[in-house]
Amino acid sequence: MVPPNTSNIKFVGRKDEEELIYLLQNAKSLIFCGEEDFGIVPIESFAAGKPVFAYYGGGLKETMLPKVTGDFFYDKN
C-alpha cells in the first residue's frame, strides 16, 4: 500500500486565538476526528468559510450540511 501524500497536512498543536484565526482563514479545509456533543472548532471553520471533513458522530451531524459545508467519513481507520 502506498502512503498518501501528506506534505500539505500540518499538525500545529495548541494555538492562541490570533494564531487560530490566521490558520483557519488560510487553511484549505479542516479535518475533525473528534466526536463531541457540540464541537466548536468545526463551527469556527464554517465561520471562516472553510469546509470540514469530519467523523460522522456527535453534534456535528446536526450542524454540518454534507456536500455543502463539508463531508463525513464513517470509519476512523
PDB file of N, H, CA, C and O in Angstrom:
ATOM      1  N   MET A   1       0.837  -1.179   0.000  1.00  0.00           N
ATOM      2  CA  MET A   1       0.000   0.000   0.000  1.00  0.00           C
ATOM      3  C   MET A   1       0.885   1.247   0.000  1.00  0.00           C
ATOM      4  O   MET A   1       1.835   1.337   0.778  1.00  0.00           O
ATOM      5  N   VAL A   2       0.580   2.185  -0.853  1.00  0.00           N
ATOM      6  H   VAL A   2      -0.192   2.112  -1.485  1.00  0.00           H
ATOM      7  CA  VAL A   2       1.343   3.430  -0.950  1.00  0.00           C
ATOM      8  C   VAL A   2       0.737   4.445   0.016  1.00  0.00           C
ATOM      9  O   VAL A   2      -0.468   4.691  -0.027  1.00  0.00           O
ATOM     10  N   PRO A   3       1.561   5.042   0.891  1.00  0.00           N
ATOM     11  CA  PRO A   3       1.008   6.042   1.815  1.00  0.00           C
ATOM     12  C   PRO A   3       0.548   7.283   1.062  1.00  0.00           C
ATOM     13  O   PRO A   3       1.131   7.646   0.040  1.00  0.00           O
ATOM     14  N   PRO A   4      -0.505   7.936   1.568  1.00  0.00           N
ATOM     15  CA  PRO A   4      -0.991   9.138   0.883  1.00  0.00           C
ATOM     16  C   PRO A   4       0.014  10.277   0.990  1.00  0.00           C
ATOM     17  O   PRO A   4       0.858  10.297   1.886  1.00  0.00           O
ATOM     18  N   ASN A   5      -0.087  11.211   0.073  1.00  0.00           N
ATOM     19  H   ASN A   5      -0.772  11.195  -0.655  1.00  0.00           H
ATOM     20  CA  ASN A   5       0.766  12.391   0.118  1.00  0.00           C
ATOM     21  C   ASN A   5       0.282  13.281   1.252  1.00  0.00           C
ATOM     22  O   ASN A   5      -0.824  13.817   1.197  1.00  0.00           O
ATOM     23  N   THR A   6       1.100  13.436   2.270  1.00  0.00           N
ATOM     24  H   THR A   6       1.999  13.000   2.315  1.00  0.00           H
ATOM     25  CA  THR A   6       0.712  14.256   3.424  1.00  0.00           C
ATOM     26  C   THR A   6       1.578  15.506   3.539  1.00  0.00           C
ATOM     27  O   THR A   6       1.652  16.106   4.611  1.00  0.00           O
ATOM     28  N   SER A   7       2.222  15.899   2.468  1.00  0.00           N
ATOM     29  H   SER A   7       2.162  15.411   1.597  1.00  0.00           H
ATOM     30  CA  SER A   7       3.112  17.053   2.531  1.00  0.00           C
ATOM     31  C   SER A   7       2.356  18.360   2.785  1.00  0.00           C
ATOM     32  O   SER A   7       2.965  19.352   3.186  1.00  0.00           O
ATOM     33  N   ASN A   8       1.051  18.375   2.561  1.00  0.00           N
ATOM     34  H   ASN A   8       0.556  17.569   2.235  1.00  0.00           H
ATOM     35  CA  ASN A   8       0.280  19.599   2.774  1.00  0.00           C
ATOM     36  C   ASN A   8      -0.538  19.548   4.070  1.00  0.00           C
ATOM     37  O   ASN A   8      -1.376  20.423   4.292  1.00  0.00           O
ATOM     38  N   ILE A   9      -0.320  18.558   4.921  1.00  0.00           N
ATOM     39  H   ILE A   9       0.360  17.847   4.740  1.00  0.00           H
ATOM     40  CA  ILE A   9      -1.016  18.439   6.197  1.00  0.00           C
ATOM     41  C   ILE A   9      -0.056  18.816   7.314  1.00  0.00           C
ATOM     42  O   ILE A   9       1.077  18.336   7.365  1.00  0.00           O
ATOM     43  N   LYS A  10      -0.524  19.685   8.212  1.00  0.00           N
ATOM     44  H   LYS A  10      -1.444  20.075   8.171  1.00  0.00           H
ATOM     45  CA  LYS A  10       0.319  20.123   9.326  1.00  0.00           C
ATOM     46  C   LYS A  10      -0.440  19.950  10.633  1.00  0.00           C
ATOM     47  O   LYS A  10      -1.605  20.334  10.735  1.00  0.00           O
ATOM     48  N   PHE A  11       0.218  19.375  11.626  1.00  0.00           N
ATOM     49  H   PHE A  11       1.164  19.064  11.543  1.00  0.00           H
ATOM     50  CA  PHE A  11      -0.315  19.291  12.975  1.00  0.00           C
ATOM     51  C   PHE A  11       0.342  20.411  13.764  1.00  0.00           C
ATOM     52  O   PHE A  11       1.550  20.382  13.998  1.00  0.00           O
ATOM     53  N   VAL A  12      -0.437  21.385  14.170  1.00  0.00           N
ATOM     54  H   VAL A  12      -1.419  21.409  13.980  1.00  0.00           H
ATOM     55  CA  VAL A  12       0.141  22.594  14.749  1.00  0.00           C
ATOM     56  C   VAL A  12       0.046  22.661  16.267  1.00  0.00           C
ATOM     57  O   VAL A  12       0.670  23.529  16.877  1.00  0.00           O
ATOM     58  N   GLY A  13      -0.709  21.777  16.886  1.00  0.00           N
ATOM     59  H   GLY A  13      -1.215  21.072  16.391  1.00  0.00           H
ATOM     60  CA  GLY A  13      -0.817  21.812  18.344  1.00  0.00           C
ATOM     61  C   GLY A  13      -1.654  22.980  18.841  1.00  0.00           C
ATOM     62  O   GLY A  13      -2.400  23.593  18.078  1.00  0.00           O
ATOM     63  N   ARG A  14      -1.524  23.277  20.114  1.00  0.00           N
ATOM     64  H   ARG A  14      -0.918  22.778  20.734  1.00  0.00           H
ATOM     65  CA  ARG A  14      -2.313  24.326  20.751  1.00  0.00           C
ATOM     66  C   ARG A  14      -1.854  25.704  20.267  1.00  0.00           C
ATOM     67  O   ARG A  14      -0.657  25.987  20.214  1.00  0.00           O
ATOM     68  N   LYS A  15      -2.816  26.553  19.917  1.00  0.00           N
ATOM     69  H   LYS A  15      -3.789  26.324  19.960  1.00  0.00           H
ATOM     70  CA  LYS A  15      -2.523  27.899  19.434  1.00  0.00           C
ATOM     71  C   LYS A  15      -3.375  28.910  20.187  1.00  0.00           C
ATOM     72  O   LYS A  15      -4.461  28.587  20.667  1.00  0.00           O
ATOM     73  N   ASP A  16      -2.868  30.148  20.285  1.00  0.00           N
ATOM     74  H   ASP A  16      -1.985  30.411  19.895  1.00  0.00           H
ATOM     75  CA  ASP A  16      -3.695  31.191  20.899  1.00  0.00           C
ATOM     76  C   ASP A  16      -4.728  31.662  19.874  1.00  0.00           C
ATOM     77  O   ASP A  16      -4.694  31.247  18.716  1.00  0.00           O
ATOM     78  N   GLU A  17      -5.635  32.517  20.301  1.00  0.00           N
ATOM     79  H   GLU A  17      -5.663  32.853  21.243  1.00  0.00           H
ATOM     80  CA  GLU A  17      -6.771  32.908  19.465  1.00  0.00           C
ATOM     81  C   GLU A  17      -6.353  33.567  18.155  1.00  0.00           C
ATOM     82  O   GLU A  17      -6.915  33.254  17.106  1.00  0.00           O
ATOM     83  N   GLU A  18      -5.389  34.464  18.196  1.00  0.00           N
ATOM     84  H   GLU A  18      -4.933  34.718  19.049  1.00  0.00           H
ATOM     85  CA  GLU A  18      -4.938  35.132  16.972  1.00  0.00           C
ATOM     86  C   GLU A  18      -4.344  34.154  15.969  1.00  0.00           C
ATOM     87  O   GLU A  18      -4.627  34.233  14.773  1.00  0.00           O
ATOM     88  N   GLU A  19      -3.518  33.232  16.457  1.00  0.00           N
ATOM     89  H   GLU A  19      -3.288  33.168  17.428  1.00  0.00           H
ATOM     90  CA  GLU A  19      -2.913  32.233  15.577  1.00  0.00           C
ATOM     91  C   GLU A  19      -3.978  31.309  14.992  1.00  0.00           C
ATOM     92  O   GLU A  19      -3.914  30.948  13.817  1.00  0.00           O
ATOM     93  N   LEU A  20      -4.960  30.928  15.814  1.00  0.00           N
ATOM     94  H   LEU A  20      -5.012  31.222  16.769  1.00  0.00           H
ATOM     95  CA  LEU A  20      -6.032  30.056  15.350  1.00  0.00           C
ATOM     96  C   LEU A  20      -6.835  30.715  14.234  1.00  0.00           C
ATOM     97  O   LEU A  20      -7.151  30.078  13.229  1.00  0.00           O
ATOM     98  N   ILE A  21      -7.161  31.979  14.412  1.00  0.00           N
ATOM     99  H   ILE A  21      -6.905  32.497  15.228  1.00  0.00           H
ATOM    100  CA  ILE A  21      -7.909  32.713  13.381  1.00  0.00           C
ATOM    101  C   ILE A  21      -7.111  32.747  12.081  1.00  0.00           C
ATOM    102  O   ILE A  21      -7.653  32.492  11.005  1.00  0.00           O
ATOM    103  N   TYR A  22      -5.819  33.062  12.185  1.00  0.00           N
ATOM    104  H   TYR A  22      -5.379  33.269  13.059  1.00  0.00           H
ATOM    105  CA  TYR A  22      -4.966  33.111  10.992  1.00  0.00           C
ATOM    106  C   TYR A  22      -4.930  31.751  10.291  1.00  0.00           C
ATOM    107  O   TYR A  22      -5.068  31.670   9.071  1.00  0.00           O
ATOM    108  N   LEU A  23      -4.744  30.693  11.070  1.00  0.00           N
ATOM    109  H   LEU A  23      -4.632  30.759  12.061  1.00  0.00           H
ATOM    110  CA  LEU A  23      -4.653  29.350  10.479  1.00  0.00           C
ATOM    111  C   LEU A  23      -5.960  28.951   9.798  1.00  0.00           C
ATOM    112  O   LEU A  23      -5.936  28.403   8.696  1.00  0.00           O
ATOM    113  N   LEU A  24      -7.093  29.217  10.433  1.00  0.00           N
ATOM    114  H   LEU A  24      -7.112  29.663  11.328  1.00  0.00           H
ATOM    115  CA  LEU A  24      -8.381  28.864   9.815  1.00  0.00           C
ATOM    116  C   LEU A  24      -8.633  29.674   8.548  1.00  0.00           C
ATOM    117  O   LEU A  24      -9.123  29.133   7.557  1.00  0.00           O
ATOM    118  N   GLN A  25      -8.305  30.956   8.570  1.00  0.00           N
ATOM    119  H   GLN A  25      -7.907  31.396   9.375  1.00  0.00           H
ATOM    120  CA  GLN A  25      -8.529  31.803   7.400  1.00  0.00           C
ATOM    121  C   GLN A  25      -7.663  31.386   6.213  1.00  0.00           C
ATOM    122  O   GLN A  25      -8.036  31.610   5.062  1.00  0.00           O
ATOM    123  N   ASN A  26      -6.516  30.787   6.489  1.00  0.00           N
ATOM    124  H   ASN A  26      -6.213  30.605   7.425  1.00  0.00           H
ATOM    125  CA  ASN A  26      -5.588  30.425   5.418  1.00  0.00           C
ATOM    126  C   ASN A  26      -5.534  28.935   5.115  1.00  0.00           C
ATOM    127  O   ASN A  26      -4.722  28.493   4.302  1.00  0.00           O
ATOM    128  N   ALA A  27      -6.391  28.166   5.761  1.00  0.00           N
ATOM    129  H   ALA A  27      -7.051  28.525   6.422  1.00  0.00           H
ATOM    130  CA  ALA A  27      -6.446  26.724   5.513  1.00  0.00           C
ATOM    131  C   ALA A  27      -7.300  26.424   4.286  1.00  0.00           C
ATOM    132  O   ALA A  27      -8.108  27.251   3.863  1.00  0.00           O
ATOM    133  N   LYS A  28      -7.116  25.255   3.729  1.00  0.00           N
ATOM    134  H   LYS A  28      -6.460  24.583   4.072  1.00  0.00           H
ATOM    135  CA  LYS A  28      -7.987  24.796   2.639  1.00  0.00           C
ATOM    136  C   LYS A  28      -9.217  24.110   3.206  1.00  0.00           C
ATOM    137  O   LYS A  28     -10.309  24.220   2.648  1.00  0.00           O
ATOM    138  N   SER A  29      -9.041  23.403   4.313  1.00  0.00           N
ATOM    139  H   SER A  29      -8.154  23.314   4.766  1.00  0.00           H
ATOM    140  CA  SER A  29     -10.151  22.715   4.974  1.00  0.00           C
ATOM    141  C   SER A  29      -9.685  22.284   6.363  1.00  0.00           C
ATOM    142  O   SER A  29      -8.531  22.489   6.739  1.00  0.00           O
ATOM    143  N   LEU A  30     -10.611  21.681   7.119  1.00  0.00           N
ATOM    144  H   LEU A  30     -11.549  21.515   6.814  1.00  0.00           H
ATOM    145  CA  LEU A  30     -10.317  21.195   8.460  1.00  0.00           C
ATOM    146  C   LEU A  30     -10.702  19.728   8.546  1.00  0.00           C
ATOM    147  O   LEU A  30     -11.794  19.348   8.124  1.00  0.00           O
ATOM    148  N   ILE A  31      -9.823  18.904   9.085  1.00  0.00           N
ATOM    149  H   ILE A  31      -8.936  19.213   9.428  1.00  0.00           H
ATOM    150  CA  ILE A  31     -10.144  17.506   9.365  1.00  0.00           C
ATOM    151  C   ILE A  31     -10.465  17.418  10.846  1.00  0.00           C
ATOM    152  O   ILE A  31      -9.636  17.773  11.684  1.00  0.00           O
ATOM    153  N   PHE A  32     -11.666  16.945  11.176  1.00  0.00           N
ATOM    154  H   PHE A  32     -12.339  16.656  10.495  1.00  0.00           H
ATOM    155  CA  PHE A  32     -12.123  16.874  12.563  1.00  0.00           C
ATOM    156  C   PHE A  32     -12.471  15.429  12.886  1.00  0.00           C
ATOM    157  O   PHE A  32     -13.479  14.908  12.407  1.00  0.00           O
ATOM    158  N   CYS A  33     -11.642  14.782  13.696  1.00  0.00           N
ATOM    159  H   CYS A  33     -10.824  15.205  14.086  1.00  0.00           H
ATOM    160  CA  CYS A  33     -11.822  13.363  14.010  1.00  0.00           C
ATOM    161  C   CYS A  33     -12.549  13.124  15.316  1.00  0.00           C
ATOM    162  O   CYS A  33     -12.851  11.980  15.654  1.00  0.00           O
ATOM    163  N   GLY A  34     -12.836  14.182  16.055  1.00  0.00           N
ATOM    164  H   GLY A  34     -12.591  15.111  15.780  1.00  0.00           H
ATOM    165  CA  GLY A  34     -13.479  14.038  17.358  1.00  0.00           C
ATOM    166  C   GLY A  34     -14.960  13.715  17.260  1.00  0.00           C
ATOM    167  O   GLY A  34     -15.577  13.809  16.200  1.00  0.00           O
ATOM    168  N   GLU A  35     -15.501  13.334  18.401  1.00  0.00           N
ATOM    169  H   GLU A  35     -15.000  13.257  19.262  1.00  0.00           H
ATOM    170  CA  GLU A  35     -16.950  13.075  18.494  1.00  0.00           C
ATOM    171  C   GLU A  35     -17.428  13.772  19.765  1.00  0.00           C
ATOM    172  O   GLU A  35     -17.296  13.233  20.864  1.00  0.00           O
ATOM    173  N   GLU A  36     -17.982  14.967  19.609  1.00  0.00           N
ATOM    174  H   GLU A  36     -18.090  15.405  18.716  1.00  0.00           H
ATOM    175  CA  GLU A  36     -18.408  15.784  20.732  1.00  0.00           C
ATOM    176  C   GLU A  36     -19.887  16.102  20.602  1.00  0.00           C
ATOM    177  O   GLU A  36     -20.456  16.038  19.512  1.00  0.00           O
ATOM    178  N   ASP A  37     -20.502  16.446  21.727  1.00  0.00           N
ATOM    179  H   ASP A  37     -20.040  16.498  22.612  1.00  0.00           H
ATOM    180  CA  ASP A  37     -21.912  16.843  21.698  1.00  0.00           C
ATOM    181  C   ASP A  37     -22.098  18.076  20.824  1.00  0.00           C
ATOM    182  O   ASP A  37     -23.037  18.159  20.033  1.00  0.00           O
ATOM    183  N   PHE A  38     -21.198  19.021  20.979  1.00  0.00           N
ATOM    184  H   PHE A  38     -20.435  18.954  21.622  1.00  0.00           H
ATOM    185  CA  PHE A  38     -21.202  20.220  20.143  1.00  0.00           C
ATOM    186  C   PHE A  38     -19.758  20.637  19.973  1.00  0.00           C
ATOM    187  O   PHE A  38     -19.145  21.132  20.919  1.00  0.00           O
ATOM    188  N   GLY A  39     -19.206  20.452  18.801  1.00  0.00           N
ATOM    189  H   GLY A  39     -19.703  20.050  18.032  1.00  0.00           H
ATOM    190  CA  GLY A  39     -17.810  20.800  18.553  1.00  0.00           C
ATOM    191  C   GLY A  39     -17.703  22.221  18.039  1.00  0.00           C
ATOM    192  O   GLY A  39     -18.198  22.520  16.952  1.00  0.00           O
ATOM    193  N   ILE A  40     -17.071  23.099  18.794  1.00  0.00           N
ATOM    194  H   ILE A  40     -16.670  22.856  19.677  1.00  0.00           H
ATOM    195  CA  ILE A  40     -16.949  24.498  18.392  1.00  0.00           C
ATOM    196  C   ILE A  40     -15.933  24.686  17.270  1.00  0.00           C
ATOM    197  O   ILE A  40     -16.074  25.610  16.468  1.00  0.00           O
ATOM    198  N   VAL A  41     -14.921  23.838  17.195  1.00  0.00           N
ATOM    199  H   VAL A  41     -14.806  23.088  17.846  1.00  0.00           H
ATOM    200  CA  VAL A  41     -13.883  24.002  16.169  1.00  0.00           C
ATOM    201  C   VAL A  41     -14.465  23.907  14.756  1.00  0.00           C
ATOM    202  O   VAL A  41     -14.133  24.750  13.923  1.00  0.00           O
ATOM    203  N   PRO A  42     -15.319  22.922  14.445  1.00  0.00           N
ATOM    204  CA  PRO A  42     -15.916  22.909  13.104  1.00  0.00           C
ATOM    205  C   PRO A  42     -16.777  24.146  12.829  1.00  0.00           C
ATOM    206  O   PRO A  42     -16.796  24.647  11.704  1.00  0.00           O
ATOM    207  N   ILE A  43     -17.486  24.640  13.845  1.00  0.00           N
ATOM    208  H   ILE A  43     -17.471  24.233  14.758  1.00  0.00           H
ATOM    209  CA  ILE A  43     -18.314  25.832  13.659  1.00  0.00           C
ATOM    210  C   ILE A  43     -17.431  27.039  13.339  1.00  0.00           C
ATOM    211  O   ILE A  43     -17.789  27.865  12.499  1.00  0.00           O
ATOM    212  N   GLU A  44     -16.280  27.142  14.005  1.00  0.00           N
ATOM    213  H   GLU A  44     -15.990  26.471  14.687  1.00  0.00           H
ATOM    214  CA  GLU A  44     -15.331  28.220  13.702  1.00  0.00           C
ATOM    215  C   GLU A  44     -14.800  28.086  12.276  1.00  0.00           C
ATOM    216  O   GLU A  44     -14.580  29.090  11.599  1.00  0.00           O
ATOM    217  N   SER A  45     -14.596  26.867  11.826  1.00  0.00           N
ATOM    218  H   SER A  45     -14.775  26.051  12.376  1.00  0.00           H
ATOM    219  CA  SER A  45     -14.147  26.642  10.453  1.00  0.00           C
ATOM    220  C   SER A  45     -15.222  27.075   9.459  1.00  0.00           C
ATOM    221  O   SER A  45     -14.910  27.694   8.442  1.00  0.00           O
ATOM    222  N   PHE A  46     -16.490  26.754   9.744  1.00  0.00           N
ATOM    223  H   PHE A  46     -16.743  26.250  10.570  1.00  0.00           H
ATOM    224  CA  PHE A  46     -17.593  27.205   8.883  1.00  0.00           C
ATOM    225  C   PHE A  46     -17.613  28.734   8.824  1.00  0.00           C
ATOM    226  O   PHE A  46     -17.799  29.318   7.757  1.00  0.00           O
ATOM    227  N   ALA A  47     -17.417  29.384   9.995  1.00  0.00           N
ATOM    228  H   ALA A  47     -17.265  28.909  10.862  1.00  0.00           H
ATOM    229  CA  ALA A  47     -17.433  30.850  10.053  1.00  0.00           C
ATOM    230  C   ALA A  47     -16.320  31.452   9.204  1.00  0.00           C
ATOM    231  O   ALA A  47     -16.472  32.550   8.669  1.00  0.00           O
ATOM    232  N   ALA A  48     -15.208  30.743   9.077  1.00  0.00           N
ATOM    233  H   ALA A  48     -15.084  29.851   9.511  1.00  0.00           H
ATOM    234  CA  ALA A  48     -14.095  31.205   8.241  1.00  0.00           C
ATOM    235  C   ALA A  48     -14.302  30.835   6.772  1.00  0.00           C
ATOM    236  O   ALA A  48     -13.466  31.152   5.926  1.00  0.00           O
ATOM    237  N   GLY A  49     -15.414  30.165   6.471  1.00  0.00           N
ATOM    238  H   GLY A  49     -16.093  29.908   7.158  1.00  0.00           H
ATOM    239  CA  GLY A  49     -15.703  29.781   5.087  1.00  0.00           C
ATOM    240  C   GLY A  49     -14.938  28.567   4.614  1.00  0.00           C
ATOM    241  O   GLY A  49     -14.762  28.373   3.411  1.00  0.00           O
ATOM    242  N   LYS A  50     -14.480  27.745   5.544  1.00  0.00           N
ATOM    243  H   LYS A  50     -14.624  27.903   6.521  1.00  0.00           H
ATOM    244  CA  LYS A  50     -13.688  26.564   5.189  1.00  0.00           C
ATOM    245  C   LYS A  50     -14.484  25.295   5.417  1.00  0.00           C
ATOM    246  O   LYS A  50     -15.173  25.181   6.431  1.00  0.00           O
ATOM    247  N   PRO A  51     -14.412  24.339   4.504  1.00  0.00           N
ATOM    248  CA  PRO A  51     -15.141  23.084   4.671  1.00  0.00           C
ATOM    249  C   PRO A  51     -14.501  22.204   5.747  1.00  0.00           C
ATOM    250  O   PRO A  51     -13.321  22.340   6.072  1.00  0.00           O
ATOM    251  N   VAL A  52     -15.316  21.302   6.286  1.00  0.00           N
ATOM    252  H   VAL A  52     -16.274  21.191   6.023  1.00  0.00           H
ATOM    253  CA  VAL A  52     -14.871  20.379   7.327  1.00  0.00           C
ATOM    254  C   VAL A  52     -15.060  18.954   6.836  1.00  0.00           C
ATOM    255  O   VAL A  52     -16.123  18.602   6.325  1.00  0.00           O
ATOM    256  N   PHE A  53     -14.038  18.144   6.990  1.00  0.00           N
ATOM    257  H   PHE A  53     -13.174  18.430   7.405  1.00  0.00           H
ATOM    258  CA  PHE A  53     -14.104  16.714   6.719  1.00  0.00           C
ATOM    259  C   PHE A  53     -14.089  16.058   8.082  1.00  0.00           C
ATOM    260  O   PHE A  53     -13.068  16.094   8.769  1.00  0.00           O
ATOM    261  N   ALA A  54     -15.212  15.449   8.498  1.00  0.00           N
ATOM    262  H   ALA A  54     -16.041  15.420   7.941  1.00  0.00           H
ATOM    263  CA  ALA A  54     -15.361  15.034   9.890  1.00  0.00           C
ATOM    264  C   ALA A  54     -15.913  13.621  10.042  1.00  0.00           C
ATOM    265  O   ALA A  54     -16.606  13.097   9.170  1.00  0.00           O
ATOM    266  N   TYR A  55     -15.577  13.026  11.190  1.00  0.00           N
ATOM    267  H   TYR A  55     -15.015  13.452  11.898  1.00  0.00           H
ATOM    268  CA  TYR A  55     -16.138  11.734  11.564  1.00  0.00           C
ATOM    269  C   TYR A  55     -17.642  11.899  11.812  1.00  0.00           C
ATOM    270  O   TYR A  55     -18.069  12.867  12.440  1.00  0.00           O
ATOM    271  N   TYR A  56     -18.428  10.960  11.320  1.00  0.00           N
ATOM    272  H   TYR A  56     -18.081  10.173  10.810  1.00  0.00           H
ATOM    273  CA  TYR A  56     -19.883  11.011  11.469  1.00  0.00           C
ATOM    274  C   TYR A  56     -20.259  10.593  12.886  1.00  0.00           C
ATOM    275  O   TYR A  56     -20.357   9.405  13.192  1.00  0.00           O
ATOM    276  N   GLY A  57     -20.463  11.578  13.732  1.00  0.00           N
ATOM    277  H   GLY A  57     -20.383  12.543  13.483  1.00  0.00           H
ATOM    278  CA  GLY A  57     -20.829  11.302  15.108  1.00  0.00           C
ATOM    279  C   GLY A  57     -21.008  12.590  15.877  1.00  0.00           C
ATOM    280  O   GLY A  57     -20.553  13.649  15.445  1.00  0.00           O
ATOM    281  N   GLY A  58     -21.668  12.502  17.011  1.00  0.00           N
ATOM    282  H   GLY A  58     -22.038  11.642  17.362  1.00  0.00           H
ATOM    283  CA  GLY A  58     -21.859  13.657  17.872  1.00  0.00           C
ATOM    284  C   GLY A  58     -22.747  14.720  17.261  1.00  0.00           C
ATOM    285  O   GLY A  58     -23.520  14.453  16.341  1.00  0.00           O
ATOM    286  N   GLY A  59     -22.629  15.923  17.784  1.00  0.00           N
ATOM    287  H   GLY A  59     -22.001  16.139  18.532  1.00  0.00           H
ATOM    288  CA  GLY A  59     -23.479  17.028  17.371  1.00  0.00           C
ATOM    289  C   GLY A  59     -23.206  17.550  15.981  1.00  0.00           C
ATOM    290  O   GLY A  59     -24.034  18.260  15.410  1.00  0.00           O
ATOM    291  N   LEU A  60     -22.069  17.213  15.434  1.00  0.00           N
ATOM    292  H   LEU A  60     -21.397  16.636  15.898  1.00  0.00           H
ATOM    293  CA  LEU A  60     -21.747  17.689  14.088  1.00  0.00           C
ATOM    294  C   LEU A  60     -22.732  17.154  13.049  1.00  0.00           C
ATOM    295  O   LEU A  60     -22.894  17.750  11.984  1.00  0.00           O
ATOM    296  N   LYS A  61     -23.384  16.043  13.352  1.00  0.00           N
ATOM    297  H   LYS A  61     -23.252  15.559  14.217  1.00  0.00           H
ATOM    298  CA  LYS A  61     -24.404  15.507  12.439  1.00  0.00           C
ATOM    299  C   LYS A  61     -25.551  16.498  12.269  1.00  0.00           C
ATOM    300  O   LYS A  61     -26.250  16.477  11.256  1.00  0.00           O
ATOM    301  N   GLU A  62     -25.743  17.367  13.264  1.00  0.00           N
ATOM    302  H   GLU A  62     -25.175  17.383  14.087  1.00  0.00           H
ATOM    303  CA  GLU A  62     -26.844  18.330  13.216  1.00  0.00           C
ATOM    304  C   GLU A  62     -26.422  19.695  12.684  1.00  0.00           C
ATOM    305  O   GLU A  62     -27.276  20.498  12.307  1.00  0.00           O
ATOM    306  N   THR A  63     -25.131  19.969  12.647  1.00  0.00           N
ATOM    307  H   THR A  63     -24.437  19.317  12.953  1.00  0.00           H
ATOM    308  CA  THR A  63     -24.685  21.308  12.252  1.00  0.00           C
ATOM    309  C   THR A  63     -24.012  21.357  10.882  1.00  0.00           C
ATOM    310  O   THR A  63     -23.885  22.438  10.307  1.00  0.00           O
ATOM    311  N   MET A  64     -23.585  20.230  10.353  1.00  0.00           N
ATOM    312  H   MET A  64     -23.688  19.352  10.820  1.00  0.00           H
ATOM    313  CA  MET A  64     -22.926  20.232   9.054  1.00  0.00           C
ATOM    314  C   MET A  64     -23.891  19.782   7.964  1.00  0.00           C
ATOM    315  O   MET A  64     -24.681  18.857   8.155  1.00  0.00           O
ATOM    316  N   LEU A  65     -23.813  20.443   6.836  1.00  0.00           N
ATOM    317  H   LEU A  65     -23.171  21.195   6.681  1.00  0.00           H
ATOM    318  CA  LEU A  65     -24.605  20.062   5.667  1.00  0.00           C
ATOM    319  C   LEU A  65     -23.694  19.301   4.717  1.00  0.00           C
ATOM    320  O   LEU A  65     -22.853  19.909   4.055  1.00  0.00           O
ATOM    321  N   PRO A  66     -23.846  17.958   4.634  1.00  0.00           N
ATOM    322  CA  PRO A  66     -22.968  17.176   3.760  1.00  0.00           C
ATOM    323  C   PRO A  66     -22.994  17.691   2.319  1.00  0.00           C
ATOM    324  O   PRO A  66     -24.047  18.030   1.778  1.00  0.00           O
ATOM    325  N   LYS A  67     -21.822  17.738   1.725  1.00  0.00           N
ATOM    326  H   LYS A  67     -20.967  17.462   2.164  1.00  0.00           H
ATOM    327  CA  LYS A  67     -21.600  18.196   0.354  1.00  0.00           C
ATOM    328  C   LYS A  67     -21.810  19.709   0.192  1.00  0.00           C
ATOM    329  O   LYS A  67     -21.708  20.227  -0.920  1.00  0.00           O
ATOM    330  N   VAL A  68     -22.105  20.428   1.300  1.00  0.00           N
ATOM    331  H   VAL A  68     -22.188  20.007   2.203  1.00  0.00           H
ATOM    332  CA  VAL A  68     -22.270  21.877   1.247  1.00  0.00           C
ATOM    333  C   VAL A  68     -21.208  22.553   2.114  1.00  0.00           C
ATOM    334  O   VAL A  68     -20.404  23.339   1.615  1.00  0.00           O
ATOM    335  N   THR A  69     -21.207  22.244   3.416  1.00  0.00           N
ATOM    336  H   THR A  69     -21.861  21.605   3.822  1.00  0.00           H
ATOM    337  CA  THR A  69     -20.223  22.836   4.328  1.00  0.00           C
ATOM    338  C   THR A  69     -19.093  21.863   4.643  1.00  0.00           C
ATOM    339  O   THR A  69     -18.203  22.177   5.434  1.00  0.00           O
ATOM    340  N   GLY A  70     -19.125  20.703   4.037  1.00  0.00           N
ATOM    341  H   GLY A  70     -19.847  20.448   3.395  1.00  0.00           H
ATOM    342  CA  GLY A  70     -18.097  19.698   4.260  1.00  0.00           C
ATOM    343  C   GLY A  70     -18.637  18.317   3.953  1.00  0.00           C
ATOM    344  O   GLY A  70     -19.607  18.169   3.210  1.00  0.00           O
ATOM    345  N   ASP A  71     -18.007  17.311   4.526  1.00  0.00           N
ATOM    346  H   ASP A  71     -17.219  17.431   5.129  1.00  0.00           H
ATOM    347  CA  ASP A  71     -18.468  15.938   4.318  1.00  0.00           C
ATOM    348  C   ASP A  71     -18.012  15.073   5.485  1.00  0.00           C
ATOM    349  O   ASP A  71     -17.143  15.463   6.265  1.00  0.00           O
ATOM    350  N   PHE A  72     -18.612  13.897   5.592  1.00  0.00           N
ATOM    351  H   PHE A  72     -19.318  13.580   4.959  1.00  0.00           H
ATOM    352  CA  PHE A  72     -18.337  12.980   6.679  1.00  0.00           C
ATOM    353  C   PHE A  72     -17.512  11.781   6.205  1.00  0.00           C
ATOM    354  O   PHE A  72     -17.550  11.404   5.034  1.00  0.00           O
ATOM    355  N   PHE A  73     -16.766  11.193   7.144  1.00  0.00           N
ATOM    356  H   PHE A  73     -16.735  11.500   8.096  1.00  0.00           H
ATOM    357  CA  PHE A  73     -16.208   9.857   6.931  1.00  0.00           C
ATOM    358  C   PHE A  73     -16.761   9.010   8.048  1.00  0.00           C
ATOM    359  O   PHE A  73     -17.079   9.523   9.120  1.00  0.00           O
ATOM    360  N   TYR A  74     -16.880   7.705   7.809  1.00  0.00           N
ATOM    361  H   TYR A  74     -16.621   7.288   6.938  1.00  0.00           H
ATOM    362  CA  TYR A  74     -17.603   6.809   8.718  1.00  0.00           C
ATOM    363  C   TYR A  74     -16.735   5.813   9.443  1.00  0.00           C
ATOM    364  O   TYR A  74     -17.223   5.107  10.325  1.00  0.00           O
ATOM    365  N   ASP A  75     -15.477   5.732   9.107  1.00  0.00           N
ATOM    366  H   ASP A  75     -15.080   6.306   8.390  1.00  0.00           H
ATOM    367  CA  ASP A  75     -14.573   4.789   9.729  1.00  0.00           C
ATOM    368  C   ASP A  75     -13.293   5.517  10.114  1.00  0.00           C
ATOM    369  O   ASP A  75     -12.684   6.190   9.282  1.00  0.00           O
ATOM    370  N   LYS A  76     -12.885   5.384  11.372  1.00  0.00           N
ATOM    371  H   LYS A  76     -13.379   4.837  12.047  1.00  0.00           H
ATOM    372  CA  LYS A  76     -11.693   6.104  11.822  1.00  0.00           C
ATOM    373  C   LYS A  76     -10.399   5.388  11.455  1.00  0.00           C
ATOM    374  O   LYS A  76      -9.315   5.867  11.787  1.00  0.00           O
ATOM    375  N   ASN A  77     -10.495   4.269  10.786  1.00  0.00           N
ATOM    376  H   ASN A  77     -11.376   3.880  10.516  1.00  0.00           H
ATOM    377  CA  ASN A  77      -9.270   3.560  10.378  1.00  0.00           C
ATOM    378  C   ASN A  77      -8.809   4.127   9.089  1.00  0.00           C
ATOM    379  O   ASN A  77      -7.794   3.688   8.549  1.00  0.00           O
TER     380      ASN A  77
END
